[in-house]
Amino acid sequence: MPRPSLFDRLAEQHAERARRSLVRRLRVVEAADGAYVTLGGKRLLNFASNDYLGLAQHPAVRDALIGAALQWGVGATAAPLLGGRRDEHAALEDALARWTGRERALLFTDGWAANLGTIAALIGHDDVCVEDKLNHASLIDATRLAGCELKRFRHADVDGARRQLESTPGPVAMVATDGVFSMDGDIAPLVDLAALCRAEQATLMVDDAHGLGVLGPEGAGSVAEASLTQDDVPILMATLGKALGVAGAFVAGSAALIDALVQDARTFVYATATPPALASAARAAVDVARFEGWRRDRLARVIAHFRGAAAARGLALLPSRTPIQPLIIGASDDALAVAAKLEDAGFYVPAIRPPTVADGAARLRIALTALHSGNDVERLVDAVARALA
C-alpha cells in the first residue's frame, strides 16, 4: 500500500479550512502612525493593536533603542550564559522585579519561550498542571511538552479547579492561568485561585501578558491589582510586546525560582539573548508605563466610552473592563463579512475565528488603546452597528 503524501494531506486540510471560512491570511502593514495603520494602500483606524498605552512609538522608547543599538549593535550575538548578556538585560530585569514586587526577574525572547521554558523546567512526568480552558495556547502547549498530566477546568471555575486538584492528590501540582484572557478580555479569579493553591499546596503561575501596564497600582498588572504577593503567586510571567510596546517576555519570582530557570529552562539556556537595544527600549517603556499614569486614566475613559456607546446602540459585548472588548458574531463567514465591511469603512478590526475561539463563537476582538479618541470610538461603534444591520 503506497505511503500517503504529506503535501496531499496539506492540500486537503487547506481545502477544508477554505470551505469553513477558516483560512488565515498574512497581511503586511505598510505604515503605522499613531492609531492608524496602512494596509493594502488604505489608511485604517486600527482596533487590533495590543499597544494599549501607545508606547511602541513613544520618543523615549525609540531613543533608548537607538542609543543602545549605537553602543551594542543589533544582536546580542550569543546565549545569555555564553556572552550574550549585557548591562541592559540586567537593568531591565531589576526594573521588572521592582515593578512587580518580586525578588528577581529573568528575560526570555518572547512569551512562548517564557511559558514553555518555565513549565518544562519546573514540572515533569510525575506531576500535574491544572489550567483554565481559555488559557493562552502557550500555557497549554507548555504543559503538554513538559510531559506532566494536564487537567483543565471550565473557564474561571475555581470549584472546577479544586475538583481537578483533589482528583490527583499525590504529585507536585501547578495551577496556571492567564491574568487577563486574550480573547474574552475578562480577568481570572486570582484571589480565589491563590487561596485554593494555598489550601491544596499547589503552585500558582499567572501569565499576565495582557494585564501588565494596564491594571493595578502603577500598572503592575492583574496580580498587583488583586493585592497578591510573591508568596501568593510564586510564578509571574508577562510579555513586553503588549502594553510596553516592545518585544520579549520575563518571568518574575523568588531568587530560588530564577536560579532554577537559569539552570533548566531550555528556552533561556539555548536561545540567543534578547537584543540589548530591545532591552534598553523596554526599560524606558517600563518607566513610562509606571509613572505616566495619565495613560491608564485615558485608556480607562476610552474603554468606558466604548462600552457606553455600544450599549446605546444595542451591541452586546462580553463583560470586560480591559482594553479587549469582544463582540460575538457567531459563524466564521459572518465575522469575516463584518470585518470586511468595517475595513471598507476605514477601520481595521480583523475577525477572530476557530480554532483561536470555539466553534460558533467567531468574533470581532476590538482592542482599545490610549491612542484612541472619543471621536474614534463613536465612529467605530456607528460603523459596527451599520455593518450588523
C-alpha positions in Angstrom: 0.0 0.0 0.0 1.6 3.4 -1.0 2.6 5.8 1.8 0.2 8.8 1.9 1.7 12.1 0.7 2.3 14.8 3.3 1.5 17.6 0.8 -1.7 15.9 -0.4 -2.8 15.9 3.2 -1.9 19.6 3.5 -3.9 20.4 0.4 -6.9 18.6 1.8 -6.6 20.4 5.1 -6.4 23.8 3.3 -9.5 23.0 1.2 -11.4 22.1 4.3 -10.3 25.3 6.0 -11.4 27.3 3.0 -14.8 25.6 3.0 -15.3 26.6 6.6 -14.0 30.2 6.2 -11.1 29.4 8.4 -8.1 30.2 6.2 -5.7 32.7 7.8 -4.0 35.4 5.7 -0.7 37.1 6.3 -1.0 40.9 5.7 1.7 43.5 5.6 1.3 46.8 7.4 2.9 49.4 5.2 2.9 52.2 7.6 2.0 53.0 11.3 1.1 56.4 12.5 -0.5 56.7 16.0 -3.8 54.9 16.0 -3.7 54.4 12.2 -2.1 51.7 10.0 -1.9 51.4 6.2 -2.9 48.1 4.7 -3.2 47.4 1.0 -2.8 51.1 0.4 -5.7 52.0 2.7 -5.2 54.2 5.8 -7.3 52.4 8.6 -8.1 53.3 12.1 -6.5 50.4 14.0 -8.6 48.5 16.6 -6.4 45.3 16.6 -3.3 46.6 18.4 -2.1 45.4 21.8 -0.1 48.6 22.2 -2.6 49.5 24.9 -0.6 52.6 26.3 0.7 53.8 22.9 4.3 53.2 23.8 5.6 51.5 20.6 6.2 54.9 19.0 7.0 56.8 22.2 10.0 59.1 21.7 11.8 58.0 24.9 11.4 54.3 24.0 12.7 54.9 20.4 15.6 57.0 21.7 16.6 54.3 24.2 16.6 51.7 21.4 18.6 53.8 19.1 21.2 54.8 21.7 21.7 51.1 22.8 21.9 50.0 19.2 24.7 52.5 18.6 26.5 51.2 21.7 26.0 47.5 21.3 25.0 46.9 17.7 21.9 45.0 16.7 22.2 41.4 18.1 23.3 40.0 21.4 25.4 37.5 19.4 25.2 34.7 21.9 23.1 32.9 24.5 23.0 34.7 27.9 25.3 32.1 29.5 27.8 32.4 26.7 28.5 36.1 26.5 25.1 37.4 25.2 24.1 39.1 28.5 24.7 42.9 28.7 24.2 45.5 31.3 20.9 46.4 29.5 19.5 43.0 30.3 20.4 43.1 34.0 19.0 46.6 34.3 15.7 45.6 32.7 15.3 42.6 34.9 15.9 44.7 38.0 13.3 47.2 36.9 10.8 44.5 36.2 11.4 42.8 39.5 10.9 46.1 41.4 7.8 47.0 39.4 6.1 43.7 40.0 7.2 43.3 43.6 9.3 40.2 43.1 12.8 39.4 44.2 14.2 38.8 40.7 13.2 38.5 37.1 14.6 36.7 34.0 14.2 37.7 30.4 13.1 35.4 27.6 12.9 36.1 23.9 9.0 36.0 23.9 6.0 34.8 25.8 6.0 31.4 24.2 9.6 30.8 25.2 8.9 32.0 28.7 6.0 29.7 29.3 7.5 26.7 27.6 10.8 27.0 29.3 9.4 27.7 32.7 6.8 25.0 32.9 9.2 22.3 31.5 11.9 23.3 33.9 9.7 23.0 37.0 7.4 20.1 36.4 7.6 16.8 34.6 6.1 13.4 34.0 5.1 12.6 37.6 3.4 16.0 38.2 0.1 17.6 37.3 -0.8 21.0 35.9 -4.4 22.3 36.2 -5.4 25.0 33.7 -8.3 27.2 32.7 -9.8 26.0 29.5 -9.4 29.5 27.9 -5.7 29.8 28.8 -3.4 31.1 26.1 -2.1 28.3 23.8 1.4 28.7 25.0 0.5 27.7 28.5 -1.4 24.6 27.3 1.4 23.6 24.9 4.0 24.1 27.5 2.2 21.7 29.8 1.9 19.1 27.1 5.6 19.4 26.2 6.6 19.1 29.8 5.0 15.6 29.8 3.1 16.1 33.0 -0.6 15.4 33.4 -2.7 18.2 32.0 -6.1 18.8 33.7 -8.4 21.6 32.6 -11.3 23.3 34.3 -14.2 25.3 33.0 -13.3 29.0 32.4 -12.9 30.9 35.7 -14.5 28.0 37.7 -12.5 27.8 40.9 -14.5 24.9 42.2 -13.7 23.1 39.0 -10.0 23.7 39.6 -10.4 22.4 43.1 -12.0 19.2 41.9 -9.2 18.6 39.4 -6.6 19.1 42.2 -8.4 16.8 44.6 -8.6 14.1 41.9 -4.8 13.9 41.9 -3.7 14.3 45.5 -0.2 12.8 45.2 2.0 14.6 42.7 3.5 18.1 42.7 0.8 20.4 41.4 0.8 23.7 39.5 -2.2 25.8 38.6 -1.7 28.0 35.6 -4.0 30.8 34.4 -4.0 33.9 32.2 -4.4 37.0 34.3 -6.4 38.7 31.5 -7.8 36.3 28.9 -6.7 37.4 25.5 -9.9 36.7 23.5 -12.6 37.4 26.2 -10.9 40.3 28.0 -12.0 39.2 31.4 -9.8 38.8 34.5 -9.1 35.5 36.3 -10.4 35.0 39.8 -6.9 35.3 41.1 -7.7 35.8 44.8 -9.7 32.6 44.9 -7.2 30.7 42.9 -4.4 31.8 45.2 -6.5 30.7 48.2 -7.1 27.3 46.6 -3.4 26.8 45.9 -2.6 27.5 49.5 -5.1 25.0 50.7 -4.1 22.3 48.2 -0.3 23.0 48.4 -0.2 23.8 44.7 1.9 26.5 43.0 0.1 29.3 41.1 1.5 30.6 37.8 -0.1 33.6 36.2 0.5 34.7 32.6 -0.2 38.5 32.8 0.6 39.3 29.2 -2.5 41.5 28.8 -2.6 42.8 32.4 0.9 44.3 32.8 0.9 48.0 32.2 -2.9 48.2 32.2 -4.1 47.1 35.6 -3.1 47.6 39.2 -1.0 50.2 41.1 1.5 51.8 38.6 0.2 49.4 36.0 1.9 46.4 37.7 -0.8 44.1 36.4 -3.7 41.9 37.4 -1.8 40.2 40.2 -0.9 43.6 41.8 -4.5 44.8 41.3 -5.6 41.7 43.4 -3.1 42.7 46.1 -1.4 39.3 45.7 2.3 38.9 46.7 5.1 36.7 45.5 4.1 34.2 48.1 0.5 34.1 46.7 1.7 33.9 43.1 5.2 32.4 43.1 5.5 32.4 39.3 4.6 35.5 37.3 5.1 35.8 33.5 4.4 38.8 31.4 5.3 40.0 27.9 6.9 43.2 26.8 5.2 43.4 23.4 1.7 44.4 24.6 1.3 47.5 26.8 5.0 48.1 26.8 5.1 48.2 23.0 8.5 46.5 22.6 9.2 42.7 22.4 10.2 39.9 24.7 8.9 38.5 28.0 10.0 37.8 31.5 9.4 35.5 34.5 9.5 37.1 38.0 9.5 35.5 41.4 11.9 34.3 44.1 15.6 34.0 43.8 15.2 30.3 44.0 12.8 30.3 41.1 15.1 32.3 38.9 18.1 30.3 39.8 16.2 27.1 38.8 15.3 28.7 35.4 18.8 29.7 34.7 19.9 26.1 35.1 17.0 24.3 33.5 14.8 26.5 31.3 16.0 25.3 27.8 14.3 28.2 26.0 16.6 30.5 28.1 19.8 28.5 28.2 19.9 27.6 24.5 18.5 30.8 22.9 20.4 33.8 21.8 19.8 36.6 24.2 17.3 39.4 23.5 19.0 42.2 21.5 20.4 44.7 24.0 18.7 47.6 22.2 15.3 46.0 22.8 16.1 45.5 26.5 17.0 49.2 26.7 13.8 50.2 24.9 11.8 48.0 27.2 13.4 49.6 30.3 12.4 53.0 29.1 8.9 51.7 28.4 8.7 50.4 32.0 9.4 53.9 33.3 6.8 55.5 31.1 4.2 52.8 31.9 4.8 53.1 35.7 5.0 56.9 36.0 2.8 58.3 33.3 -0.4 57.2 35.0 -2.5 59.5 32.8 -2.1 57.0 30.0 -4.0 54.4 32.0 -6.6 57.0 33.0 -7.1 57.9 29.4 -7.4 54.2 28.4 -10.0 53.7 31.2 -12.0 56.6 29.8 -11.8 55.1 26.2 -13.0 51.7 27.5 -15.9 53.3 29.4 -16.8 55.4 26.4 -16.8 52.5 24.1 -18.9 50.3 26.3 -21.4 53.0 26.9 -21.6 53.8 23.2 -22.0 50.1 22.3 -24.8 49.7 24.9 -26.6 52.7 23.5 -26.6 51.1 20.0 -27.7 47.7 21.3 -24.4 46.0 20.7 -24.0 43.0 23.1 -20.4 42.9 24.4 -18.8 40.3 26.6 -18.3 41.5 30.2 -14.8 43.1 30.1 -13.2 46.1 31.8 -9.9 45.7 30.0 -8.9 47.0 26.5 -10.0 43.7 25.0 -13.7 44.2 24.0 -15.1 41.1 22.2 -18.3 41.3 20.1 -19.5 37.8 19.3 -20.7 37.3 15.7 -21.1 33.5 15.6 -20.4 32.0 12.2 -16.9 32.5 10.8 -18.1 33.7 7.4 -20.4 36.2 9.0 -17.5 37.5 11.1 -15.3 37.8 8.0 -18.1 39.8 6.2 -18.5 42.2 9.1 -14.7 42.8 9.3 -14.6 43.4 5.5 -17.4 46.0 5.8 -15.5 47.7 8.6 -12.3 47.8 6.5 -14.3 49.3 3.6 -15.5 52.0 6.1 -11.9 52.7 7.2 -11.4 50.5 10.3 -9.1 47.6 10.9 -10.9 45.0 13.2 -10.0 41.5 11.9 -12.3 38.6 12.6 -11.2 36.0 15.2 -12.3 32.5 14.2 -11.8 28.9 15.3 -9.5 27.3 16.4 -8.5 30.5 18.3 -12.0 30.6 19.7 -14.7 27.9 20.0 -16.8 26.8 17.1 -19.8 29.2 16.7 -18.0 32.0 18.7 -16.2 33.9 15.9 -16.0 37.5 16.9 -14.6 40.9 16.5 -11.9 41.4 19.1 -11.9 45.1 19.4 -8.7 46.3 21.1 -8.7 49.8 22.6 -5.7 51.9 23.3 -4.7 55.3 24.9 -4.1 56.5 21.3 -7.9 56.4 20.5 -10.1 59.4 21.0 -13.7 59.6 21.9 -14.5 60.5 18.3 -12.6 57.4 17.1 -14.8 55.3 19.4 -18.1 56.9 18.2 -17.1 56.4 14.6 -16.2 52.7 15.1 -19.4 51.9 17.0 -21.5 53.6 14.3 -19.7 51.6 11.7 -20.2 48.3 13.6 -23.9 49.0 14.0 -24.2 49.7 10.3 -22.2 46.5 9.4 -24.5 44.4 11.6 -27.8 45.9 10.3 
